[in-house]
Amino acid sequence: MRALSTIDEVRDWERGAHASGRTVGFVPTMGALHEGHLALISRAREISDEVIVSIYVNPTQFGPSEDLSSYPRPLEADLAACEDEGVAAVFTPSDAMMYPEGFCTFVEVEGLSERIEGASRPGHFRGVTTVVLKLFHIVRPDVAVFGWKDAQQFLILRRMVEDLALPVRMEGVETVREPDGLALSSRNAYLTDEERAQAPAIHRALQAGLARIVAGARDVAPIREVILKTLGEAPLIRLDRLDIVQRDTLEPLNRIAPEKTLIAIAAHLGRARLIDNVRV
């Protein structure tokens, strides 16, 4: 496995892979890798010849009061995990490389970026789209793999790729969960034992809403009601957002649009802010 820390090193590696007729799969991460990330790497291996992973905690997607300084950074363990998974190269850029002095260019997907998570975290998705676009230009992958756990992020990045005619195939991988349903997240490490015991209520609430839809409910109000009731069974959970939206536009719905709906929850549990969703 190649450990790459400069843009020139990545481009030399990428040119070599493409010159030999091999396709490049890319998995951008912020590190603190878990089984969810490994599922992305596994999918990238299935659909490309060489896999490169980036590990970079991107400061521009964190708000002033968020957890940038405390975000876990177990780099040695992450590198070992990548090697075990058969990753060909890992790119670990610095802040100075990604945002050199005088950096003033940002990209934003208007509309989609201001809704759901964007309403709670202003500027978050501008940071995400900017860093991912720069990484795409550096790595020049044939395919990039993201998780559906961050559904809004994936939809925004996919729109960016379409709008800017980037030659990158976007691949989404289903959320990986603990046996009790909790979506895997690097921020789960913040949970105390008591908080961890209540965290699966987020997934149960989504499943309760989904069950209402499967049973024939189409009005959003009773679906929202059962989701909130289920969340209320876990008193440590402090709901930030519950959004029931049209999947492509992220606009709020009054009635479920089958196969076009996203139900997303963001909630606080102690220090952790956790997100989850279901697509209907």
C-alpha positions in Angstrom: 0.0 0.0 0.0 1.3 3.4 -0.9 1.1 6.2 1.6 0.8 9.5 -0.2 0.9 12.9 1.4 1.3 15.4 -1.6 -0.8 16.2 -4.6 2.1 15.3 -6.9 2.5 11.9 -5.4 -1.2 11.2 -5.9 -1.2 12.4 -9.5 1.9 10.2 -10.2 0.1 7.2 -8.7 -3.1 7.9 -10.6 -1.3 8.4 -13.9 0.5 5.1 -13.4 -2.8 3.3 -12.7 -4.6 4.7 -15.7 -1.6 4.2 -18.0 -1.7 0.5 -17.2 -5.4 0.4 -18.2 -6.6 0.1 -14.6 -9.6 1.9 -13.2 -9.4 3.9 -10.0 -12.0 3.7 -7.2 -12.0 6.5 -4.6 -13.3 6.5 -1.0 -13.1 9.9 0.6 -13.1 9.7 4.5 -12.4 11.7 7.6 -10.7 8.7 9.1 -11.7 7.0 12.4 -12.6 4.1 10.1 -15.2 1.6 11.1 -17.1 -1.3 9.3 -19.2 1.3 7.4 -16.1 2.7 5.8 -14.8 -0.8 5.2 -18.0 -1.6 3.3 -17.3 1.4 1.0 -13.8 0.2 0.4 -15.1 -3.3 -0.3 -17.6 -2.0 -2.9 -14.9 0.1 -4.5 -12.7 -3.0 -4.8 -15.6 -4.8 -6.5 -16.1 -2.1 -9.2 -12.6 -0.8 -9.8 -9.1 -2.2 -10.2 -7.2 0.1 -7.8 -8.7 1.7 -4.7 -7.4 4.9 -3.1 -8.7 6.2 0.2 -8.3 9.8 1.5 -8.1 10.5 5.2 -8.7 14.2 5.9 -10.7 15.9 8.7 -12.0 18.8 6.6 -12.2 22.0 8.7 -14.5 23.9 6.4 -17.4 21.5 7.0 -17.4 22.1 10.8 -19.3 24.9 12.4 -17.7 27.2 15.1 -19.2 25.2 18.0 -18.8 21.7 16.5 -16.3 19.0 17.2 -13.4 19.7 14.9 -10.8 19.8 17.6 -12.0 16.6 19.3 -12.8 14.6 16.2 -11.1 11.2 16.5 -7.9 10.9 14.4 -6.5 7.3 14.9 -4.3 7.5 11.8 -2.1 4.5 12.4 -5.1 2.2 13.0 -6.8 3.7 9.9 -3.7 3.0 7.7 -3.6 -0.6 9.1 -7.3 -1.1 8.3 -6.8 0.2 4.8 -3.8 -2.2 4.2 -5.8 -5.1 5.6 -8.6 -4.3 3.1 -6.3 -4.3 0.1 -6.3 -0.6 -0.5 -3.7 0.4 -3.1 -3.0 3.9 -1.8 -4.0 6.3 1.0 -3.9 10.1 0.6 -3.4 12.1 3.8 -3.3 15.8 2.9 -2.6 18.6 5.3 -4.8 21.7 5.8 -2.1 23.9 4.2 -2.2 21.7 1.1 -6.0 21.7 0.8 -6.5 25.3 1.8 -3.2 27.2 1.1 -2.8 30.8 2.2 -5.2 33.0 0.1 -7.6 30.2 -0.7 -10.9 31.8 -1.6 -12.7 29.5 -4.1 -15.7 27.5 -2.9 -18.4 25.5 -4.7 -22.0 25.2 -3.5 -25.0 23.3 -4.7 -27.7 25.8 -4.2 -31.1 24.8 -2.8 -30.1 21.3 -1.7 -27.4 22.6 0.6 -29.7 24.8 2.6 -32.3 22.2 3.5 -32.4 19.5 6.2 -28.8 19.3 7.6 -27.9 22.5 5.9 -30.6 24.4 7.9 -29.1 23.2 11.1 -25.4 23.5 10.0 -25.1 26.6 7.8 -22.1 26.3 5.5 -21.6 22.6 6.2 -22.3 21.4 2.7 -20.3 24.2 1.1 -17.3 22.8 2.9 -18.2 19.2 1.8 -18.7 20.0 -1.9 -15.5 22.2 -2.0 -13.2 19.6 -0.5 -14.7 16.7 -2.5 -14.4 18.6 -5.8 -10.8 19.4 -5.0 -10.1 15.7 -4.1 -11.8 14.6 -7.3 -9.4 16.9 -9.3 -6.4 15.6 -7.4 -7.3 11.9 -7.5 -9.1 11.8 -10.9 -11.1 8.7 -10.0 -13.3 6.7 -12.3 -15.7 5.9 -9.5 -16.3 7.4 -6.0 -18.1 5.5 -3.3 -20.2 7.1 -0.5 -22.6 5.8 2.1 -26.3 6.3 2.1 -26.2 7.0 5.9 -25.2 10.6 4.8 -28.0 10.6 2.3 -28.2 14.4 1.8 -24.4 14.5 1.3 -24.6 11.8 -1.3 -27.5 13.5 -3.2 -25.7 16.9 -3.1 -22.4 15.4 -4.3 -24.2 13.5 -7.1 -25.9 16.7 -8.2 -22.5 18.5 -8.2 -21.0 15.8 -10.4 -24.0 16.0 -12.8 -24.1 19.8 -13.0 -20.3 20.1 -13.5 -20.1 17.2 -15.9 -17.4 15.6 -13.9 -16.2 12.2 -15.3 -16.8 10.4 -12.0 -19.3 7.6 -11.5 -21.1 8.0 -8.1 -21.8 4.8 -6.2 -23.9 4.7 -3.0 -23.7 1.9 -0.4 -26.4 1.1 2.1 -25.9 2.0 5.8 -24.0 -0.5 7.9 -25.6 -1.0 11.3 -24.9 -2.6 14.7 -27.0 -5.7 15.5 -29.4 -3.4 17.4 -29.9 -1.1 14.4 -27.6 1.8 15.4 -26.0 3.2 12.2 -22.2 3.0 12.4 -20.6 6.4 12.9 -17.2 7.7 14.0 -19.1 9.8 16.5 -20.6 6.8 18.2 -17.3 6.7 20.2 -18.6 9.8 22.1 -21.5 7.9 23.6 -21.5 6.8 27.2 -22.8 3.3 28.0 -26.2 4.8 29.0 -26.4 6.9 25.8 -25.4 3.9 23.7 -28.2 1.9 25.2 -30.8 4.4 24.0 -29.2 5.3 20.7 -31.0 2.5 18.7 -34.3 4.3 19.3 -33.3 6.5 16.3 -33.5 3.5 14.0 -36.5 2.1 15.7 -38.3 5.4 15.2 -37.5 5.4 11.5 -38.7 1.8 11.2 -41.9 2.7 13.0 -42.6 5.4 10.5 -41.7 3.0 7.6 -44.2 0.4 9.1 -47.0 3.0 8.9 -46.2 3.7 5.3 -46.1 0.0 4.4 -49.5 -0.3 6.1 -50.8 2.3 3.7 -50.4 5.6 5.5 -49.6 8.5 3.1 -50.3 11.6 5.1 -47.1 12.8 6.8 -48.7 13.9 10.1 -49.4 10.4 11.5 -46.1 9.1 10.3 -44.3 12.0 12.0 -46.4 11.3 15.2 -45.3 7.7 15.5 -41.7 8.6 14.9 -41.7 11.2 17.6 -43.5 8.8 20.0 -40.8 6.2 19.5 -38.1 8.7 20.0 -39.8 9.8 23.2 -39.2 6.3 24.6 -35.5 7.2 24.9 -35.4 10.3 27.2 -31.7 11.0 26.6 -32.3 11.7 22.9 -32.7 15.3 22.1 -34.2 15.7 18.6 -32.6 18.3 16.4 -34.4 17.6 13.1 -37.1 15.2 11.7 -37.5 15.8 8.0 -39.8 14.0 5.6 -38.9 15.3 2.1 -38.9 14.6 -1.6 -35.7 12.8 -2.2 -34.5 14.7 -5.3 -35.4 18.2 -4.2 -35.3 17.8 -0.4 -38.5 19.8 -0.2 -40.9 19.0 2.6 -43.8 16.7 1.8 -47.4 16.7 3.1 -48.0 13.2 1.6 -45.6 10.4 1.0 -44.3 10.0 -2.6 -43.6 6.3 -2.9 -40.0 5.6 -4.0 -39.2 9.3 -3.9 -39.3 10.1 -0.2 -36.5 10.5 2.4 -37.1 10.4 6.1 -34.2 11.8 8.0 -33.4 12.3 11.7 -30.7 14.2 13.4 -30.5 14.0 17.2 -28.2 14.7 20.1 -27.1 12.2 22.6 -24.7 13.7 25.1 -21.7 15.0 23.1 -22.7 13.1 19.9 -24.9 14.4 17.1 -26.2 11.3 15.2 -28.0 11.1 11.9 -29.9 8.4 10.2 -32.5 8.0 7.5 -34.7 5.7 5.4 -35.5 6.0 1.8 -39.2 5.2 0.9 
